[in-house]
Structures are given as C-alpha cells and as structure tokens.
C-alpha cells in the first residue's frame, strides 16, 4: 500500500485536502492547537474524500476560535496532553448544515463542566457554546463567520 506522507504507516493516518495537499491526521487544525484533524474527520476513509473547500475553511475557522477560547482558560499553560474529547465534528452524512459543514462540533474539556465552559467564553470571541450534558457542549460559529465566497457543499 502506497502512503502519500513519509510519516504515515497506514491510510487512516493521512487525508487529502480539497486543494490536493496531503495532511497527517495528527496535524493541528490551527497552529499550536491541541485540536487535530483526527478530532475533525470521520474514521471512514470514503467519507473523508467528501471534504470540500468551504467545509475545510470553516473547520479551520472554528478551530481557530476554539484555540483562542482555550488560551483564555486559566490552566492552559500547564497542560502536557490534549484536554479535549471530540466525539463529533465534521459529519458529511448529517443533513443539518451546521454538522455537514464543520461549523459545529461536540466537545468537552478535561476538568470543566459545560456551564463553566460557557461562562468562560470571552465576549470578544464569537464562539457559541450550548450545553448538551454536564460536561459536553456544542461549539459553533455564527453564520457570518463562514466563508461565503467558496463553493457550497
């Protein structure tokens, strides 16, 4: 089996971006973030092939907002491992635009309740958090932050 990246040992460790580049799934969504493409992409390799340019950019924008928010948490600098659990982010099989576009993700942050996370969002960060359980929130971007100049999914 041919790998496109020298760091890949199996096909599930890499994916092709909409502009034709190959990325490792362990690569940060945005520079210096704990969130990686492994958090974003479905395990099914065929579904990964459906990643379009608009969703790719939307995911990076949400990743940047989440990274900025995470920087504002008091224990950010003391971390030595990923504090996120992300059971769902980009899902091209879902009918809802917020999920199939990458505009919303479901996540938790170690040692924080959903209410604590919601209370910690800085006013200047347009990130929207909605509690879905004691520890998990849906994090989403308002539509005005989604790239409109790219081809729709």
N, C-alpha and C positions, 0 to 999 in steps of 0.2 A: 504494500500500500504506500502510495506516494504522499508525503506530507509537504505542505507549502512553506512551512516555517521550520527552521532547524531546531527550534525549541519544542516542537510538537512531537509527542510519541504516539498519538492516535488522532483520528479525525475530529473527535469531540473536543479537542483542545484548541481548535482554531476555527475561524469563520471568515467568510469573505464579506467585506463591507460593500455597500452599494456602489462605491466608486472603484471597486476592483482590487482594493488592497486586502491583504490577509492579516488578521489580528489574532493574537493569542487570547483565549477567553479569560486568562488570569491578568490581563492588562486592565489598568484602571480606566473607568469610563471618562473621568477627567483627571488631569494631572494631580498626583499625590493624594488620591482619594482611596478609601478602603473599599469603595464600591467598584466591583469589576464586572466585565462583560459576562462572567459566569452568573452573576446575580440577575442579569437582564434577560439573557437568552434562554429559550426553551431547550430542553435536552434533545428533542427530536431534530436531527440534522436537516431534514427536509423542510421543517418549519423555519429554520434559520435562514434558508435561502429566500424567504419571503420578505426579509428586512429591506425596506425601501429607504430612499434618501431622506424623506420627510420624517419617518419614524426614527431613523438613525440620529438625525439632528435633534429631534425632540427629546430623545433619550439622553443625549449629551447635555441639553439644557436642564432637564430635570436633575441629572447627576450633578451638575454644577451647583444648582440651588440646594440640593441635599448636602453636598460637600460644604458649602458656605454655612448652612444651618448647623451642621455637625461641628464645625470650627467654633461655633458660639457656645457649645456645651462646656461646662466647667472642667470636665475630666478629659477633654480631647487630647491634650499634650502628653498624658500619662499612658496612653494606650500602647500596647505592644502586639495586639492582634485585632482582627476585624470585629467590631462591635455589632455589626448588622446581621439580621436574619431577613432574607428577602424571598418569601415563598412565591411571589408572583410580580412580574413587571411587564415586559412586553409579551403579549399573547395574541398572535395573529389569528387564532381560532375563535376569539371572542368577538361578538357582534358589536359590543359597546366601543365607541370610538376612543374613549379615554384609555382603554386597555390595549386595543389593537394598534394604537399609535405610539405607545410608550409614554403617554402623558401622565399616567398614574402608576404607582407601584404600592404594594402591600409590604410593610416592613416593621421591624421592631429594632430597638437599640438596647443593648445589654444594660441592665440596671436602671432603666427608665420605664415608667408606666406611660400609657398613651396620653393621659392627662398631663403628665409632666412634660412630655414632648410638645404637646400642643401649646402649653403655657410658655415654652422656651423659644418658640419661633420669633425671631426679631421682626419688628414692624417693617423694616426695610426689605425683608425677604418675601417675595410674593408667593412663597410656598404655602399651599393649603394642606392642613392635616385634619383628618377626620378619624376619630376613634372608632374602631370596629371590634375591639375586645380590650381587655385590661392592659395588654402590652402591645398590641398591633394597631398601626394607623395606616390609612390610605393617604399617601402623599401625592399631591397632584399640582399641576401648573394651570393657572388661568389660561383660557384660550388665546388671549392677546400675546402670550409669550411663545406661541407655537409658530414655527416658520410657515408663512403662507405662500411664499414665493417658490416653494418646491412642489413638485408634482405630488398630488394627493395619493394616498394609498388605494 
